[in-house]
Amino acid sequence: MVGQNDVRRRTGETATMASYTYAGRVYKATMRKQATTARFLCVETTFFQALVKEAWGCSTFKDQNFIDSR
């Protein structure tokens, strides 16, 4: 579990802001539904990217955008 708030992945959601509190800092990500995959736009640091990569199993990074292929 990365943060206090979970990311809900329901059909029909187009944009959801998710906030995470980790080590006293708040990190945010925007989730956009694209067909069956979720595209995440990280608006914080690469440290947050590493946390989300570990939590979601993401492996593809490009310009702070990455795809959750699960």
VENBELFEN-V103239 format. One record per residue. N is the residue number from 0. RES is the residue in three letters. OMEGA is omega in radians with two decimals (none if undefined). D_FIRST is the distance of its C-alpha to the first C-alpha in Angstrom with 2 decimals. Layout:
# VENBELFEN-V103239
n & res & omega & d_first
N & RES & OMEGA & D_FIRST
N & RES & OMEGA & D_FIRST
This chain:
# VENBELFEN-V103239
n & res & omega & d_first
0 & MET & -3.09 & 0.00
1 & VAL & -3.03 & 3.75
2 & GLY & -3.08 & 5.83
3 & GLN & -3.12 & 7.89
4 & ASN & 3.14 & 9.15
5 & ASP & 3.11 & 8.25
6 & VAL & -3.13 & 10.53
7 & ARG & -3.07 & 13.27
8 & ARG & -3.13 & 15.35
9 & ARG & 3.11 & 18.64
10 & THR & 3.11 & 22.01
11 & GLY & 3.07 & 24.08
12 & GLU & -3.11 & 21.58
13 & THR & 3.12 & 23.04
14 & ALA & -3.13 & 21.15
15 & THR & 3.06 & 18.09
16 & MET & 3.11 & 16.93
17 & ALA & 3.13 & 13.28
18 & SER & 3.13 & 12.72
19 & TYR & 3.04 & 9.95
20 & THR & -3.11 & 10.89
21 & TYR & 3.12 & 10.31
22 & ALA & 3.05 & 13.14
23 & GLY & 3.13 & 15.37
24 & ARG & 3.14 & 15.40
25 & VAL & 3.11 & 14.59
26 & TYR & -3.08 & 13.78
27 & LYS & 3.06 & 14.85
28 & ALA & 3.10 & 15.06
29 & THR & -3.14 & 17.49
30 & MET & 3.08 & 17.00
31 & ARG & 3.12 & 20.33
32 & LYS & 3.03 & 21.21
33 & GLN & -3.08 & 23.64
34 & ALA & -3.12 & 25.01
35 & THR & 3.12 & 22.30
36 & THR & 3.11 & 20.13
37 & ALA & 3.12 & 18.00
38 & ARG & -3.08 & 19.08
39 & PHE & 3.05 & 16.97
40 & LEU & -3.13 & 18.90
41 & CYS & -3.12 & 17.31
42 & VAL & 3.11 & 19.39
43 & GLU & -2.97 & 18.15
44 & THR & 3.07 & 18.26
45 & THR & 3.05 & 17.84
46 & PHE & 3.08 & 15.34
47 & PHE & 3.09 & 13.04
48 & GLN & -3.14 & 14.12
49 & ALA & 3.12 & 13.13
50 & LEU & -3.11 & 9.50
51 & VAL & 3.10 & 9.51
52 & LYS & -3.14 & 11.73
53 & GLU & -3.06 & 9.60
54 & ALA & -3.01 & 6.69
55 & TRP & 3.13 & 9.59
56 & GLY & 3.13 & 12.30
57 & CYS & -3.12 & 14.64
58 & SER & -3.09 & 17.74
59 & THR & 3.13 & 20.27
60 & PHE & 3.03 & 20.68
61 & LYS & 3.12 & 23.75
62 & ASP & 3.13 & 24.52
63 & GLN & 3.00 & 20.91
64 & ASN & 3.06 & 20.61
65 & PHE & -3.03 & 18.82
66 & ILE & 2.98 & 18.66
67 & ASP & -3.00 & 15.97
68 & SER & -3.12 & 18.33
69 & ARG & none & 16.48
